[in-house]
Amino acid sequence: MKVALVMPSWLPEDIFPTKTAKAQVNYWQPLGVLYVAAALREAGHKVRFFDGSFLNHREVIDRIRSFKPEVVGIYANTPLWPKAVKTARDVKRVSDATVFVGGPYPSAMGRRALEKQGDIDALVVGEGEITMCRALERLERGHTLEGVRGIVYRDGERVVSNPPRKPIEDLDSLPFPARDLLEDKNLYVPPAGTYRRKPVAIVMTSRGCNARCIYCYQLTGERRIRYRSVDNVLAEIEECVEQGYREIRFLDDTFCGDYSRAKRIAQEMRRRGLDVTWFVSARVNQVDYELLRTFRSAGCWAIFFGAESGVQKNLNAIKKGITLEQTRRAVRAAKKAGLRVVTAFIFGIPGETYEEALRTIDFAIELDPDFVNFHTMTPFPGTELYERASELGHASHRLEDFTFEGAAFIPRTMTKEQIEELRRIAFRRFYSRPRYILRRILGIRTLDDMKLITRGLKSLFWIWVREDVFRVAGSRNPNR
């Protein structure tokens, strides 16, 4: 069958504040879509991918019209859901294709996402590789989607929820993501400051996480980790090198969940002499200097830690499972090993006060990572926070706010205005420190480094301007 896989069209302003959107925007390889594409091609289907990250809505629809697919699969996370609905509606206007929508939002919402959307024929709930192949087998034979595990579908006026599909246990059995379907691999660039060489390939060596964070959604609903073999991971990295990629970003939730396996991956990358630099994410309680030194010797240049808060009470409230001292030790070890450090923090944690959030800013400055981001707490569907949102505070009804930027959740202990002000204060205090700016300037080695500094200064300018507007208007924090 002819299958079009689609990322709905979106703009940086849909996610980031208008004034700083162009400085903050970044694009990730849509790994889930590319895995599904590879599985469908292996099953004999003809697949195309149309990425609305770089196409406007009309261009996406025109390409679908020209391709004449029999099946269209649309990706949707929470903020993209309204755009996925719009895409499905217009696909039906130009095509007779069966329309599937998959991704985190439909997986979390299930039949509730389908009941009011007549232009969507079915949802893929959970991992899509096997589910889509089984669904297309049924359609090719002229059958309905009855009995296809992991599918919620429309049968006339009824919405039918089939039994869930179990998570894929043998991840080595999956074909590598179909990166050749990307029109220009150089367009997919992670956040500024978190890559050194281009093009960048996104790789996942495992799926799942065994932590219990209340804000984190797990696609399969399970709290465990499934690992690929070291040989399988290295084979994919070697394929990426052959395809011209010069950097790898490991996107696992818990890359270091198996300490010895993480170390073996690094050691094998070094032994094979692979010409790639790489960036990795890890939990602060799963690394030490020895492991990070091994990473550095194998080409790793930076590591991301989710620090989240500078107040232990608030870390406990979100069930992060780490301590402030573990974060301090991990950051120190990474710096000692010669790695750049990127951290992230969250404002709007249930029970967090304005004064505690200011302490989080102090903690970020104490850690002094190379880059830091300050997000807002977001109650994504399928998370404990989503289920308890009305108990713990107030959740926005606008899906467009579910971006880590839009203050989609407000705890009872703060206001939306305070959370927005805290982000401005945090970015200004962290990035406008003379010592930090001098370190960044002295660290300029490439044109991309210069562009990063320029973008950062532009963003700071708009933060300063907006803060001045608030000051003139007299809109100050009442708790100061």
N, C-alpha and C positions, 0 to 999 in steps of 0.2 A: 504494500500500500504506500501511497505518497503521504508523507507526514510533515507538517510544518510545526516546528517548536518555536514558541514566541515568548520574548520578554516584552511586556507592555511598554509603550513609550512613556518616558518620564523625564523631568528636568531637574537640574540641581536645586532649583528653588522649591521643588516639591518636598525636599528633605531638609535643606539647610536654610538659615536666615538669608533673606534676599541679598543683603549687602555683602555677605561673606561667602555666598554659595560658590562662586567661581574659585575662591581660594581653598574651600574645603572639599570640593567634589572629588570623588575617586570612583574607580570602576573595578569591580572584581570579575574575574572569569566566572560565569554561572555554572559552577561545577555540577550541581544536581542535574541541570538540563543537559549538560554534555555527557553525563553518565547515562541518562535515559536515551539520548541520541545514539550513543555507542551500542547500547543493548538492542535498540530497534534495528540498527544497521546490521548487527550480527545476526538478527532474526530474518534478514532479507528485505527489509523495508527501505524505501528511498526517503532520506531525511534531509531537510533544510532547516536552518536556524536563522530567525530574524530577530535582531536585538534592538529593541526600542530604546536602549540606552543611547544609541547613536542615530536612531531614525525617528522622525516624528510620526504621529499616529497615522496620518494619511499614507506615508511611505510604507509603514508596516502593512496596512490593509491592501495597498496596491501590490505589494510583493506577494501577499497571499493570493490575491486574485489572479496574478500572472502564473503562479506555481500550480494552481488548481489542486490543492491537496484533498485527499479523502478524509483525513483526520488532522485536526489542529489541537496542539497541546499548549496551554498557556500557563506560565509561571505566576504565582501570586504569594507574596508575603503579606503582612498585615497592611502597611500603607499602600501597597500596590493593588489591593483587592478591588477598589473602585475602578481602577484603570483596566484591570483584567476583565471586569464585567463589561466595561465599555468596548474593549477589544472583542469580546465574545459576541456582543450585540452586532457590531459592524462586520465581523466575519460572517455571521448568518445572513447579512444583507447581500454579500457578494459571493457566497459559496454555499454548497449543500453539505459541507464537511461536518463530521461529528466533532463536537467541541468538548475537550477535556480541560480541566483546570487542576493543577497540582501545586504543591508547595506548603509552607508552614501554615498559612491561614486556613485553606480548605481542610488540611489535615487536622487542625485543632478544632475547627467548627463543625466538620462533618455535614450532616443533612441540613443543619441550620443555615449553612452557606448556600445551599442549593434551592431551598424551598421557594424563594422569591425571585429566582433568576431563571427565567424561561429560556434564555438563549444559551445556557450552559447545559450540555447533555449529561455530563458526568464529572465527578470529582475523583482524583487519585489521592487516597489517604495513606500517608506513610511513604516508605521508599517506593520509587516509581519504576525501577528497572524491570523487574519481573512482572509487576502488575500491568504495565502498559503493553508488554509483549503478549500476556494472556488475553488482555482486552481486545487487542487487534486480531488475535487468532479467532476470537469469537465473531468479530465483525466481518472478517474475511469469509467466514462460512455462512454469513447471513443470519447469525443468531443475535439475540439480545445479550446484554451484559450480566444476565442472571448468573449468580454463583461465582463471579470473578472476585476473588478475595481482594480487599483493599479498594473496592470501588463503591461509590455512592452514585446512583444513576436515576434518571427520570424515566418512568414507565407510564406514558400518558400523563394523567394528572397526579399520579403517585410518585413519591420519592422513596426509593428503595435503598436501604443500607445493607450491603453484603458484609459478611464476616470480615474482620481485619486480617491482613496478611502478616505472618510472623516476620520479624526482622531477618535480613539476609545474614546467615551465619558465616558462610564461606565467602568473604569479601574478595579473596583471590580469584574467585570464579568470574568476577565481573570484568568486562573489557575496560581498558583505560578510557578516560573521557575523550570524546571526539573533538579535540581542540582544533583539528583542521577545518571544522565548520565555522570557526571565527573568521570574519572577513579580514580583520587586521589585528593580529595579536598584540601589536604595540599600543593599541588604544586602551588595553586593560591594565590600568596602573593603580595599585593600592594607595592608601592615604599618603600624602606628601611626608617625606621623612622616614617612611617605613619600607623603602626599597633603595637599592644602590645601583642596580644594573637593570636594563630593559632588553628584551621583554621579560615579563614576570609570569611564571606558571604557578597556579594554585594547586596544591597537592594535599590530599587527606590520607594519612596512613592508618586511620582508625575511624570508627563511628561511635558516637555516644559518649556519655559522661556518667560517672557514678557519684557525682556531687549532688547536693540537694538544694541548690540556690533557688529561691522562690521566684526569681524573675527570668529563669532560663527555660526555654522550651526545648524539649527533646522530641524529634519527629516521630519516633517509634513509641513514645510513652514510657520507655524503660529507662532505668537508671543504672546502666552498665556499659562497659566498653567492649567493642568488638575490634580485634586487631587484624590488620593485614600482615602477612609474613614480611620479614626484612627483605628477602629476595624479590618479592613482588613489588615492594616499594621501590627498590633500587632499579628494577626493570623499567618502571614508569619514569623515574628521574632520567635514566639513560635515554628513553624515548624523547623526553622533553629537550634534552641536550641536542639530540639529532634533529629536532624540529626547530632549533635555533634559539631556544630559551636560554637566558643567561643568569636567571635568578629563580629560586624556588621559595615560595611562601607556604609553609606548612600551616594548614588551617584547622588542625585537630582541636577539639575541645580539651583534650588531655593528652598531648603528645608525649608527656613524660609520666603518664600513668603507670607504665611499665618501665622502670628505671633502666634495667639492663637492656631492654629492647631499644629504647631511645639512644642509648650509648652505642649499641651495635650499628644502628643506622648511620650514625655519624662516623664511626670508625670505618664502615664499609665505603661510605662516600669518599673518605680520604684515601683508602686503599686503592680504589678504582681511579683516583685522580680526576674526578669529574670537575669540569670547568664551570662551576656554578657557585655563586654566593647564595646564602639563604637566610631566611628570617623565620623565627619560630615563636609560638605562644606556649606558655606553661603556667601552671599553678605554682605559687610561691612556696608551697609546702612539699613540692615534688622535685626540687632541684638543689644542687650543692655546687661548690666550686669545682670539684673534680669533673662532674658531668658537663658543666658549662665550659670548662677549659677544653674538654674533648670536642664540644660543639665548635668552639672557636678554631681549633686546629683543623677542622674539616670544612671550613669555609663559612660558618655561621658568623654573621656580623651584628645581629641585633635580636633582642628577645622582648616579647610583650608579656606583661603581668597585669592581671586584673586586680588592682589594689582595692578599689571600690570605696573605701572609707578610712578616715584617720581616727575613728572612734570605735573601740572594740564592741561596745553595746550595739552599734549599728551593723557591724559585720555579723554579729550573732543574730540580729533581727532578720537578715536576709539569708541566714543559714549558709554563709559562705564557707565556713569550715576552716578558716585560717586565723592567724593572730597578727597583730601589728609587728611583733618582733620577727615573725617568719618573713613578712614582707621586707623589713629592713635587711635581714640576712640575705635574702634572695637578691635584692638590688645590689648590695655590697659585693656579693659573690660574682654577679654578672659584670659589674664594673671591673673588678679585679681580674676577671678572665679576659677582659678586653672587648666586651660586647657593649654596643649601644643599648640603652634601656628605654622602653616605651611603657607607660603605665596609663591606666584609666581609672577614673573615679565617678561616683554616681551621687547626684543630689536628689533629694526627695524620698529617701529611704523611710519606710514606715517608722514613726516615732522620732525621727531625726528633727532636731531643732535648728534654728538659724545659727545659733552660736556653735553648735556641734559641726555644722557644715563649714564654718570658718576655721575650725580646728582641722578639718580635712584638707583645706587649702594649705594650712601651715604644714601638715604632714607631707603633702606633695612637694612643697618647697624644701622640706627637710630631706626627703629622698633624693631630690635633684636629678630626676631622670633626664634623658636627652629630649624626649618628647612626652607630652601628657595630654590627655583629653578629659574633659569634664562633661559627662552625660547626665541626662535626666532619667529617673526611674520610669520604666515603661512596662505596663501590665499586659504583656502579649498573651493572646488567647492560648489556652492550654497550660498556663503556668499557675502555680499556687497563688501568686500575686493577683492574677486575673480573677480567680475564683473568690478571693478574699478582699477584693478591692473596696467594696462598699463598707466592709468591716474596718479596714485599715485607713481609709481615706476616701478620695473621690477620683474616679477614672473618667477621662474624656470619652465622649461618644463619637468623636471624629477620628476615623481610622487614619486620616492624614497626619494626626499628631503622634502616631506610634513610630517614631523615628530616632529615639534617643535624644532628640533635640527639642521636642515640642511640649514638654511637661505634660505628658499624657496621664500621669498619676500625681495627685497632690495629697500628701499625708495630712492628718488632722492637726499636725504640729506646725505646719507652714502654709504659706499662700503661694499661688502661682507666680505672683509678682516677685516674691522673695527668691524662689527657685531661679527665675530668669535673671534676677540681679546677681545671685551667687555665681552663676556661670560667667557673667561679665567680669565680676571681681576676680574670679579664679584665673581666667585667661589673662587678664591684665596683670595681676600680681606675679604670676609665674613667668610669663613670657617677656615682660618689660624690665626684668631685673638686669642692670648693666652687666653684671658678671655673666649672665646667661647669654645676652646678646653678643658680647665680646667672644665668648666661647664658640658660638655659632659662626660668627664671621671668620674667626681664625680657622674654623674647620671646613671652610669652603674649598672644595677640590674640583667640582664639576659645574657645568652650566645648570644642571638640575639643583645643585646645592644653592646656587645664586637665586634661582627661581623660587625655591622654598623660602629663603629669607625674605624675598620681596613679597611673596604671598602672605607670610606671617605678619609683616609690618603693615600691610594693607588691612588685614583682619583686625589687628590691634587698633589701627586708626579708627575703624568703624565702631569698635567697642568703646574707645575713648569718647567719640562723638556722641554715641548713644547715652553713655553715662553722664555726659555734660547736659544732654537734653533732660534727663531725669532729675539732675541736680537743680536745673533752672525751674523745672515744673514743681519742685518741692516734693517729688515722690521718693521719699526716703524710707528705709526700713524702720517700722515703728518699734522694733525691739532693741534698737541700738541705744 
